[in-house]
Amino acid sequence: MALLYQIQADGSKVAQWELGTRPLVVGRGEFADAFVQDDALSRSHFLVTNEGIEFCLIDLHSRNGTWVNGERVSAHKLHPHEIITAGDSIFYFSDVPVSAFVIPGTVALPRISLPAPPRVNPG
């Protein structure tokens, strides 16, 4: 069972969603499967799909982009323990349930080791 967690910069869990055969849309819009209160997120920011035994993340042409382990992606095959940043939110992908989040290359604040996504000013 794969899971997507929303976490805070200190590694504490905010929310979690189980990933199954249905695609999961993450965003701040009312029709998002995973609603996140974050004004920097697009209404439908990114999508996580099940591709057999693997999961893929697809950016849905979001305004501020989607980042995996500090690199901007348009599509990405997810691997366990990857950090996803979108808007001002941090997500953690795991293939098993976890109670404590190990954020590679950090001690307490994962945002320090991740480059800040550029902000696009609405026009």
N, C-alpha and C positions, 0 to 999 in steps of 0.2 A: 504494500500500500504506500503510494507516494503522497507526500504532503507539501503544501506551500504554506509557509509561516510568514506573517508580517511581524517584524521585530523592531524594537527601538535600538538606538545607537549603543546602549549598554548591553544588548543581547537579550533583554527581557521580551517575552512573547506578548504581542498585541492581539493577534487573531490567527486562525489556521483554517485551511481548506483542504479537504481530501481530494486528491486527483484521481479520477476514474476514467471511464471511456468517453464521457462527455467533455467537450472543450470547456475551459474555464476562462471567462473574460474578467480581467482585473481593471478596475477604474473607479471613478467617483460618480458615474452616472447611475440613474435609477435602474437601468437594465443590466448593470454589471452583475455577474454571478458572484464576484468577490468585491463587495463595495468597500472602498477605502476613503475615509474622510481626509482628503489632501487636495487643496486647491491647485497644487502644481501638477496633479495627475490629469490626464485627459479623461473624458467621460468613459471611453473604452480605450484603455492605455495599451495593454498587452494581452495576449491570448496564450494559454498553455494547452497544448493538444497531446493526446495519447497516440503514439505511433507504434502500435504493437506493445513491446515491453519498454519502449523508450518514450520520453516526454520531450516535446519541443516548445520553445518559447518564440512567439512571433510578435514583434512590435506592430501595433495597429495604426501606424502613421501618427504616432503621438507627437505632441508639440515639443516636449523636452527630451524625448528619446528614452530608450530602455538600455540599461547597462548591466552586464554580467561580469562579475569580478573586475570591475573598473573599465571594461571595454564596451563601447557602444555597439549594439547589435540590432540588426533588423530581423534576424532569425538565428536561433541557437539551439543545438541539442543539449538539453540539461543533464548535468552530472550531479550526483549527490554532494551536498554541502556547498553548493554554489550560492553566492550572494548576488541578488538582483536589486538594483536601485532604479526607481522610477519616481519622478516628481521628487518629493522630499521623503519618500517612504523607502524602507529597506525590507527585502524579502529574503527568505532562506528556503532553498529547495532540498528536500531529503527523500530518500527512498524508503525510510523507516521512521516511525514516530520517535521524536526526540524531546527531552525535557530541558536540556541545556544546550545552548548554541555555541559551537566552536567556530569562531570567525577567523580563518587563516590570516596570519600576518598582523594580528592585532592583540592587544591586551584587553582594552576596555571599550574603546571607541572605534568601531569599524569605519566610520566616515573619514577618519584621519588618513587611512591607507588607500581610500578610493578617490580617484579624481572626481571633482565636482562636475556634474553634467552642466553644459552651458544652458542658460535660461534664454528662452525666446520671449521677447516682449510682444504681447498682443498688439496688433496693429492698427 
